[in-house]
């Protein structure tokens, strides 16, 4: 398969449906090697209890946060669970 994809203003692209469907997942690991972007489908255990603690689109208008802020968030979550 050889396709040309155009990104949105925010840098998003749509993965071809045939490719997404062939992997049966909506989770991917991204690997960057020089000028190549590698997407690796992940098959997560649905029973695994994972929480998203920070989603840049959801939590911060698409902007990342500093490492100190992330550490602060994690520390707060850990103390809430005690």
Secondary structure, DSSP 8 states (H G I E B T S, - for coil): --------TTS-----HHHHHHHT-SEEEEEEETTEEEEEEE---TTS-------HHHHSTT----HHHHHHHHHHHHHHH-
